[in-house]
Amino acid sequence: MEEWVHPQALKGLQSAFAHYDEDDTKGALLAAMDLFRWIAMETAEKLSYPYPTKADEHVTKWIRTCLSQKGSVKL
């Protein structure tokens, strides 16, 4: 993949996979969201589509809130 994947996407993929522990899983989820957001924004721009920024912000805030509430979210 190093030969054909954009360097930023490759870096994002390295962080998007977790070890089997809660903190690492949470971090990997957020890294995967960041990677998806970057790719989605790039794609939307290239295709002249609007990116749903407000929806993205709302969902990201909700997920971060859930993840910060110890014991309330089972991943």
Gaussian input, Z-matrix of N, CA and C with variables (Angstrom, degrees):
# hf/3-21g

backbone

0 1
 N
 C     1     B1
 C     2     B2     1     A1
 N     3     B3     2     A2     1     D1
 C     4     B4     3     A3     2     D2
 C     5     B5     4     A4     3     D3
 N     6     B6     5     A5     4     D4
 C     7     B7     6     A6     5     D5
 C     8     B8     7     A7     6     D6
 N     9     B9     8     A8     7     D7
 C    10    B10     9     A9     8     D8
 C    11    B11    10    A10     9     D9
 N    12    B12    11    A11    10    D10
 C    13    B13    12    A12    11    D11
 C    14    B14    13    A13    12    D12
 N    15    B15    14    A14    13    D13
 C    16    B16    15    A15    14    D14
 C    17    B17    16    A16    15    D15
 N    18    B18    17    A17    16    D16
 C    19    B19    18    A18    17    D17
 C    20    B20    19    A19    18    D18
 N    21    B21    20    A20    19    D19
 C    22    B22    21    A21    20    D20
 C    23    B23    22    A22    21    D21
 N    24    B24    23    A23    22    D22
 C    25    B25    24    A24    23    D23
 C    26    B26    25    A25    24    D24
 N    27    B27    26    A26    25    D25
 C    28    B28    27    A27    26    D26
 C    29    B29    28    A28    27    D27
 N    30    B30    29    A29    28    D28
 C    31    B31    30    A30    29    D29
 C    32    B32    31    A31    30    D30
 N    33    B33    32    A32    31    D31
 C    34    B34    33    A33    32    D32
 C    35    B35    34    A34    33    D33
 N    36    B36    35    A35    34    D34
 C    37    B37    36    A36    35    D35
 C    38    B38    37    A37    36    D36
 N    39    B39    38    A38    37    D37
 C    40    B40    39    A39    38    D38
 C    41    B41    40    A40    39    D39
 N    42    B42    41    A41    40    D40
 C    43    B43    42    A42    41    D41
 C    44    B44    43    A43    42    D42
 N    45    B45    44    A44    43    D43
 C    46    B46    45    A45    44    D44
 C    47    B47    46    A46    45    D45
 N    48    B48    47    A47    46    D46
 C    49    B49    48    A48    47    D47
 C    50    B50    49    A49    48    D48
 N    51    B51    50    A50    49    D49
 C    52    B52    51    A51    50    D50
 C    53    B53    52    A52    51    D51
 N    54    B54    53    A53    52    D52
 C    55    B55    54    A54    53    D53
 C    56    B56    55    A55    54    D54
 N    57    B57    56    A56    55    D55
 C    58    B58    57    A57    56    D56
 C    59    B59    58    A58    57    D57
 N    60    B60    59    A59    58    D58
 C    61    B61    60    A60    59    D59
 C    62    B62    61    A61    60    D60
 N    63    B63    62    A62    61    D61
 C    64    B64    63    A63    62    D62
 C    65    B65    64    A64    63    D63
 N    66    B66    65    A65    64    D64
 C    67    B67    66    A66    65    D65
 C    68    B68    67    A67    66    D66
 N    69    B69    68    A68    67    D67
 C    70    B70    69    A69    68    D68
 C    71    B71    70    A70    69    D69
 N    72    B72    71    A71    70    D70
 C    73    B73    72    A72    71    D71
 C    74    B74    73    A73    72    D72
 N    75    B75    74    A74    73    D73
 C    76    B76    75    A75    74    D74
 C    77    B77    76    A76    75    D75
 N    78    B78    77    A77    76    D76
 C    79    B79    78    A78    77    D77
 C    80    B80    79    A79    78    D78
 N    81    B81    80    A80    79    D79
 C    82    B82    81    A81    80    D80
 C    83    B83    82    A82    81    D81
 N    84    B84    83    A83    82    D82
 C    85    B85    84    A84    83    D83
 C    86    B86    85    A85    84    D84
 N    87    B87    86    A86    85    D85
 C    88    B88    87    A87    86    D86
 C    89    B89    88    A88    87    D87
 N    90    B90    89    A89    88    D88
 C    91    B91    90    A90    89    D89
 C    92    B92    91    A91    90    D90
 N    93    B93    92    A92    91    D91
 C    94    B94    93    A93    92    D92
 C    95    B95    94    A94    93    D93
 N    96    B96    95    A95    94    D94
 C    97    B97    96    A96    95    D95
 C    98    B98    97    A97    96    D96
 N    99    B99    98    A98    97    D97
 C   100   B100    99    A99    98    D98
 C   101   B101   100   A100    99    D99
 N   102   B102   101   A101   100   D100
 C   103   B103   102   A102   101   D101
 C   104   B104   103   A103   102   D102
 N   105   B105   104   A104   103   D103
 C   106   B106   105   A105   104   D104
 C   107   B107   106   A106   105   D105
 N   108   B108   107   A107   106   D106
 C   109   B109   108   A108   107   D107
 C   110   B110   109   A109   108   D108
 N   111   B111   110   A110   109   D109
 C   112   B112   111   A111   110   D110
 C   113   B113   112   A112   111   D111
 N   114   B114   113   A113   112   D112
 C   115   B115   114   A114   113   D113
 C   116   B116   115   A115   114   D114
 N   117   B117   116   A116   115   D115
 C   118   B118   117   A117   116   D116
 C   119   B119   118   A118   117   D117
 N   120   B120   119   A119   118   D118
 C   121   B121   120   A120   119   D119
 C   122   B122   121   A121   120   D120
 N   123   B123   122   A122   121   D121
 C   124   B124   123   A123   122   D122
 C   125   B125   124   A124   123   D123
 N   126   B126   125   A125   124   D124
 C   127   B127   126   A126   125   D125
 C   128   B128   127   A127   126   D126
 N   129   B129   128   A128   127   D127
 C   130   B130   129   A129   128   D128
 C   131   B131   130   A130   129   D129
 N   132   B132   131   A131   130   D130
 C   133   B133   132   A132   131   D131
 C   134   B134   133   A133   132   D132
 N   135   B135   134   A134   133   D133
 C   136   B136   135   A135   134   D134
 C   137   B137   136   A136   135   D135
 N   138   B138   137   A137   136   D136
 C   139   B139   138   A138   137   D137
 C   140   B140   139   A139   138   D138
 N   141   B141   140   A140   139   D139
 C   142   B142   141   A141   140   D140
 C   143   B143   142   A142   141   D141
 N   144   B144   143   A143   142   D142
 C   145   B145   144   A144   143   D143
 C   146   B146   145   A145   144   D144
 N   147   B147   146   A146   145   D145
 C   148   B148   147   A147   146   D146
 C   149   B149   148   A148   147   D147
 N   150   B150   149   A149   148   D148
 C   151   B151   150   A150   149   D149
 C   152   B152   151   A151   150   D150
 N   153   B153   152   A152   151   D151
 C   154   B154   153   A153   152   D152
 C   155   B155   154   A154   153   D153
 N   156   B156   155   A155   154   D154
 C   157   B157   156   A156   155   D155
 C   158   B158   157   A157   156   D156
 N   159   B159   158   A158   157   D157
 C   160   B160   159   A159   158   D158
 C   161   B161   160   A160   159   D159
 N   162   B162   161   A161   160   D160
 C   163   B163   162   A162   161   D161
 C   164   B164   163   A163   162   D162
 N   165   B165   164   A164   163   D163
 C   166   B166   165   A165   164   D164
 C   167   B167   166   A166   165   D165
 N   168   B168   167   A167   166   D166
 C   169   B169   168   A168   167   D167
 C   170   B170   169   A169   168   D168
 N   171   B171   170   A170   169   D169
 C   172   B172   171   A171   170   D170
 C   173   B173   172   A172   171   D171
 N   174   B174   173   A173   172   D172
 C   175   B175   174   A174   173   D173
 C   176   B176   175   A175   174   D174
 N   177   B177   176   A176   175   D175
 C   178   B178   177   A177   176   D176
 C   179   B179   178   A178   177   D177
 N   180   B180   179   A179   178   D178
 C   181   B181   180   A180   179   D179
 C   182   B182   181   A181   180   D180
 N   183   B183   182   A182   181   D181
 C   184   B184   183   A183   182   D182
 C   185   B185   184   A184   183   D183
 N   186   B186   185   A185   184   D184
 C   187   B187   186   A186   185   D185
 C   188   B188   187   A187   186   D186
 N   189   B189   188   A188   187   D187
 C   190   B190   189   A189   188   D188
 C   191   B191   190   A190   189   D189
 N   192   B192   191   A191   190   D190
 C   193   B193   192   A192   191   D191
 C   194   B194   193   A193   192   D192
 N   195   B195   194   A194   193   D193
 C   196   B196   195   A195   194   D194
 C   197   B197   196   A196   195   D195
 N   198   B198   197   A197   196   D196
 C   199   B199   198   A198   197   D197
 C   200   B200   199   A199   198   D198
 N   201   B201   200   A200   199   D199
 C   202   B202   201   A201   200   D200
 C   203   B203   202   A202   201   D201
 N   204   B204   203   A203   202   D202
 C   205   B205   204   A204   203   D203
 C   206   B206   205   A205   204   D204
 N   207   B207   206   A206   205   D205
 C   208   B208   207   A207   206   D206
 C   209   B209   208   A208   207   D207
 N   210   B210   209   A209   208   D208
 C   211   B211   210   A210   209   D209
 C   212   B212   211   A211   210   D210
 N   213   B213   212   A212   211   D211
 C   214   B214   213   A213   212   D212
 C   215   B215   214   A214   213   D213
 N   216   B216   215   A215   214   D214
 C   217   B217   216   A216   215   D215
 C   218   B218   217   A217   216   D216
 N   219   B219   218   A218   217   D217
 C   220   B220   219   A219   218   D218
 C   221   B221   220   A220   219   D219
 N   222   B222   221   A221   220   D220
 C   223   B223   222   A222   221   D221
 C   224   B224   223   A223   222   D222

   B1=1.4471
   B2=1.5219
   B3=1.3166
   B4=1.4658
   B5=1.5232
   B6=1.3257
   B7=1.4613
   B8=1.5265
   B9=1.3444
   B10=1.4615
   B11=1.5273
   B12=1.3128
   B13=1.4685
   B14=1.5237
   B15=1.3110
   B16=1.4627
   B17=1.5366
   B18=1.3343
   B19=1.4720
   B20=1.5280
   B21=1.3251
   B22=1.4681
   B23=1.5283
   B24=1.3213
   B25=1.4645
   B26=1.5301
   B27=1.3101
   B28=1.4556
   B29=1.5182
   B30=1.3058
   B31=1.4664
   B32=1.5298
   B33=1.3297
   B34=1.4576
   B35=1.5200
   B36=1.3280
   B37=1.4640
   B38=1.5243
   B39=1.3156
   B40=1.4647
   B41=1.5268
   B42=1.3262
   B43=1.4620
   B44=1.5263
   B45=1.3165
   B46=1.4687
   B47=1.5276
   B48=1.3138
   B49=1.4587
   B50=1.5163
   B51=1.3308
   B52=1.4595
   B53=1.5157
   B54=1.3158
   B55=1.4544
   B56=1.5230
   B57=1.2797
   B58=1.4556
   B59=1.5297
   B60=1.3362
   B61=1.4644
   B62=1.5252
   B63=1.3243
   B64=1.4629
   B65=1.5228
   B66=1.3173
   B67=1.4632
   B68=1.5254
   B69=1.3165
   B70=1.4556
   B71=1.5312
   B72=1.3285
   B73=1.4661
   B74=1.5161
   B75=1.3172
   B76=1.4694
   B77=1.5263
   B78=1.3179
   B79=1.4654
   B80=1.5202
   B81=1.3288
   B82=1.4646
   B83=1.5265
   B84=1.3291
   B85=1.4598
   B86=1.5232
   B87=1.3102
   B88=1.4690
   B89=1.5277
   B90=1.3226
   B91=1.4720
   B92=1.5296
   B93=1.3305
   B94=1.4694
   B95=1.5284
   B96=1.3253
   B97=1.4652
   B98=1.5250
   B99=1.3272
   B100=1.4708
   B101=1.5249
   B102=1.3270
   B103=1.4631
   B104=1.5264
   B105=1.3347
   B106=1.4587
   B107=1.5275
   B108=1.3448
   B109=1.4611
   B110=1.5297
   B111=1.3171
   B112=1.4682
   B113=1.5234
   B114=1.3335
   B115=1.4618
   B116=1.5290
   B117=1.3146
   B118=1.4646
   B119=1.5251
   B120=1.3237
   B121=1.4685
   B122=1.5254
   B123=1.3266
   B124=1.4699
   B125=1.5309
   B126=1.3197
   B127=1.4630
   B128=1.5193
   B129=1.3277
   B130=1.4669
   B131=1.5225
   B132=1.3152
   B133=1.4655
   B134=1.5308
   B135=1.3289
   B136=1.4676
   B137=1.5313
   B138=1.3336
   B139=1.4705
   B140=1.5264
   B141=1.3171
   B142=1.4710
   B143=1.5279
   B144=1.3368
   B145=1.4578
   B146=1.5264
   B147=1.3189
   B148=1.4682
   B149=1.5294
   B150=1.3031
   B151=1.4672
   B152=1.5226
   B153=1.3235
   B154=1.4733
   B155=1.5407
   B156=1.3036
   B157=1.4667
   B158=1.5228
   B159=1.3175
   B160=1.4765
   B161=1.5231
   B162=1.3290
   B163=1.4678
   B164=1.5251
   B165=1.3064
   B166=1.4614
   B167=1.5324
   B168=1.3134
   B169=1.4672
   B170=1.5236
   B171=1.3296
   B172=1.4637
   B173=1.5324
   B174=1.3173
   B175=1.4667
   B176=1.5241
   B177=1.3273
   B178=1.4606
   B179=1.5202
   B180=1.3226
   B181=1.4640
   B182=1.5217
   B183=1.3374
   B184=1.4584
   B185=1.5291
   B186=1.3212
   B187=1.4644
   B188=1.5234
   B189=1.3329
   B190=1.4672
   B191=1.5262
   B192=1.3295
   B193=1.4589
   B194=1.5230
   B195=1.3211
   B196=1.4692
   B197=1.5222
   B198=1.3097
   B199=1.4649
   B200=1.5259
   B201=1.3157
   B202=1.4654
   B203=1.5278
   B204=1.3203
   B205=1.4571
   B206=1.5206
   B207=1.3035
   B208=1.4707
   B209=1.5336
   B210=1.3218
   B211=1.4551
   B212=1.5083
   B213=1.3385
   B214=1.4647
   B215=1.5106
   B216=1.3350
   B217=1.4511
   B218=1.5231
   B219=1.2967
   B220=1.4581
   B221=1.5202
   B222=1.3210
   B223=1.4671
   B224=1.5029
   A1=111.51
   A2=115.74
   A3=119.26
   A4=112.12
   A5=117.55
   A6=121.51
   A7=113.63
   A8=117.95
   A9=118.54
   A10=114.68
   A11=118.70
   A12=121.04
   A13=109.62
   A14=116.37
   A15=121.67
   A16=108.36
   A17=118.81
   A18=121.28
   A19=113.40
   A20=118.17
   A21=120.08
   A22=110.46
   A23=117.66
   A24=120.95
   A25=110.28
   A26=117.18
   A27=121.24
   A28=110.88
   A29=117.12
   A30=120.91
   A31=110.20
   A32=116.43
   A33=120.26
   A34=112.30
   A35=116.74
   A36=120.45
   A37=111.73
   A38=116.91
   A39=120.23
   A40=111.49
   A41=116.86
   A42=120.84
   A43=112.95
   A44=117.51
   A45=121.02
   A46=113.32
   A47=117.96
   A48=121.03
   A49=108.92
   A50=115.99
   A51=120.81
   A52=112.54
   A53=113.79
   A54=121.51
   A55=106.53
   A56=117.16
   A57=120.64
   A58=110.82
   A59=115.44
   A60=120.08
   A61=108.46
   A62=115.21
   A63=121.09
   A64=113.35
   A65=117.47
   A66=119.84
   A67=112.06
   A68=116.44
   A69=120.07
   A70=110.97
   A71=115.90
   A72=120.49
   A73=110.78
   A74=116.74
   A75=120.42
   A76=110.44
   A77=116.55
   A78=120.51
   A79=111.91
   A80=116.43
   A81=120.35
   A82=110.78
   A83=117.26
   A84=120.02
   A85=110.17
   A86=117.31
   A87=120.94
   A88=111.21
   A89=117.26
   A90=120.57
   A91=110.72
   A92=116.70
   A93=120.19
   A94=110.53
   A95=116.34
   A96=120.14
   A97=110.63
   A98=117.19
   A99=120.94
   A100=111.04
   A101=116.10
   A102=120.64
   A103=110.64
   A104=117.02
   A105=120.62
   A106=110.58
   A107=116.15
   A108=120.75
   A109=110.61
   A110=116.35
   A111=120.21
   A112=110.72
   A113=117.47
   A114=120.75
   A115=110.58
   A116=117.52
   A117=120.95
   A118=111.38
   A119=117.03
   A120=120.10
   A121=111.45
   A122=116.47
   A123=120.58
   A124=110.69
   A125=116.12
   A126=121.14
   A127=110.79
   A128=116.67
   A129=120.48
   A130=110.85
   A131=116.38
   A132=120.04
   A133=111.47
   A134=116.45
   A135=120.46
   A136=112.02
   A137=116.68
   A138=120.77
   A139=112.77
   A140=116.34
   A141=122.90
   A142=112.58
   A143=115.70
   A144=121.79
   A145=108.57
   A146=117.15
   A147=118.19
   A148=109.82
   A149=116.61
   A150=120.63
   A151=108.04
   A152=118.56
   A153=121.32
   A154=112.27
   A155=115.11
   A156=121.23
   A157=112.52
   A158=117.55
   A159=120.18
   A160=110.69
   A161=117.35
   A162=120.61
   A163=110.24
   A164=117.04
   A165=122.16
   A166=109.68
   A167=116.87
   A168=120.74
   A169=111.13
   A170=117.09
   A171=121.87
   A172=110.61
   A173=116.73
   A174=120.95
   A175=110.83
   A176=117.43
   A177=120.80
   A178=110.91
   A179=117.35
   A180=121.05
   A181=110.56
   A182=116.78
   A183=121.34
   A184=110.97
   A185=116.62
   A186=120.18
   A187=110.62
   A188=117.45
   A189=119.43
   A190=111.07
   A191=117.38
   A192=121.26
   A193=110.61
   A194=116.73
   A195=120.84
   A196=111.52
   A197=116.46
   A198=120.19
   A199=112.18
   A200=116.75
   A201=119.71
   A202=112.32
   A203=117.33
   A204=121.61
   A205=109.50
   A206=115.45
   A207=122.51
   A208=111.04
   A209=115.38
   A210=120.75
   A211=115.04
   A212=118.49
   A213=119.35
   A214=113.12
   A215=116.81
   A216=120.43
   A217=108.68
   A218=116.30
   A219=120.80
   A220=107.28
   A221=116.35
   A222=120.65
   A223=110.30
   D1=-28.27
   D2=-178.04
   D3=-56.96
   D4=-23.54
   D5=-177.70
   D6=-82.55
   D7=-25.27
   D8=-173.66
   D9=-126.57
   D10=-10.18
   D11=179.48
   D12=-89.53
   D13=138.39
   D14=176.18
   D15=-55.59
   D16=136.61
   D17=-177.67
   D18=-54.52
   D19=-37.88
   D20=179.81
   D21=-67.24
   D22=-38.67
   D23=177.71
   D24=-66.93
   D25=-40.41
   D26=178.79
   D27=-62.75
   D28=-42.94
   D29=177.69
   D30=-63.04
   D31=-41.67
   D32=178.34
   D33=-63.25
   D34=-39.51
   D35=178.65
   D36=-63.52
   D37=-34.74
   D38=-179.63
   D39=-62.89
   D40=-28.23
   D41=-179.11
   D42=-95.96
   D43=-9.00
   D44=-172.24
   D45=-88.05
   D46=0.51
   D47=178.51
   D48=-116.61
   D49=133.56
   D50=-173.00
   D51=-107.64
   D52=157.77
   D53=165.84
   D54=-82.25
   D55=172.92
   D56=-176.25
   D57=-85.81
   D58=69.03
   D59=171.43
   D60=-150.64
   D61=154.04
   D62=-170.47
   D63=-59.22
   D64=-49.42
   D65=-177.34
   D66=-64.31
   D67=-41.49
   D68=179.71
   D69=-66.45
   D70=-36.88
   D71=177.91
   D72=-64.65
   D73=-43.19
   D74=177.60
   D75=-62.01
   D76=-45.36
   D77=179.08
   D78=-61.79
   D79=-40.27
   D80=179.52
   D81=-66.27
   D82=-38.06
   D83=176.96
   D84=-60.63
   D85=-47.58
   D86=-179.86
   D87=-65.16
   D88=-37.81
   D89=177.52
   D90=-65.59
   D91=-40.81
   D92=178.11
   D93=-64.58
   D94=-38.54
   D95=177.15
   D96=-64.01
   D97=-42.43
   D98=178.11
   D99=-61.79
   D100=-44.03
   D101=179.28
   D102=-63.10
   D103=-46.78
   D104=178.87
   D105=-59.82
   D106=-43.56
   D107=-179.04
   D108=-59.94
   D109=-46.71
   D110=-179.39
   D111=-61.13
   D112=-47.57
   D113=-179.69
   D114=-64.79
   D115=-42.01
   D116=179.78
   D117=-64.09
   D118=-41.29
   D119=178.87
   D120=-66.37
   D121=-42.15
   D122=177.15
   D123=-61.35
   D124=-44.54
   D125=-179.43
   D126=-64.81
   D127=-46.13
   D128=179.39
   D129=-59.19
   D130=-42.86
   D131=179.29
   D132=-62.52
   D133=-45.92
   D134=-178.16
   D135=-65.42
   D136=-30.48
   D137=-179.36
   D138=-97.19
   D139=5.31
   D140=-179.11
   D141=58.16
   D142=39.95
   D143=174.83
   D144=-104.24
   D145=148.04
   D146=174.73
   D147=-74.71
   D148=140.60
   D149=175.09
   D150=-89.26
   D151=134.53
   D152=-177.90
   D153=-77.00
   D154=70.95
   D155=-174.56
   D156=-58.62
   D157=-45.39
   D158=-178.14
   D159=-61.83
   D160=-43.48
   D161=178.81
   D162=-63.62
   D163=-42.99
   D164=178.67
   D165=-59.48
   D166=-48.25
   D167=-179.91
   D168=-60.99
   D169=-42.58
   D170=-178.81
   D171=-62.80
   D172=-49.13
   D173=-178.68
   D174=-65.48
   D175=-42.78
   D176=179.48
   D177=-61.47
   D178=-43.40
   D179=178.21
   D180=-62.19
   D181=-43.73
   D182=-179.80
   D183=-61.86
   D184=-46.08
   D185=-179.33
   D186=-64.57
   D187=-43.44
   D188=178.70
   D189=-62.51
   D190=-38.29
   D191=177.17
   D192=-63.60
   D193=-46.16
   D194=178.27
   D195=-60.75
   D196=-43.37
   D197=-178.27
   D198=-68.05
   D199=-26.69
   D200=-179.01
   D201=-80.65
   D202=-12.95
   D203=-179.51
   D204=-92.53
   D205=90.09
   D206=-174.87
   D207=-52.05
   D208=128.53
   D209=174.90
   D210=85.18
   D211=-10.55
   D212=-176.44
   D213=-91.13
   D214=-13.61
   D215=-177.96
   D216=-125.56
   D217=126.80
   D218=175.50
   D219=-101.87
   D220=119.96
   D221=179.16
   D222=-93.92

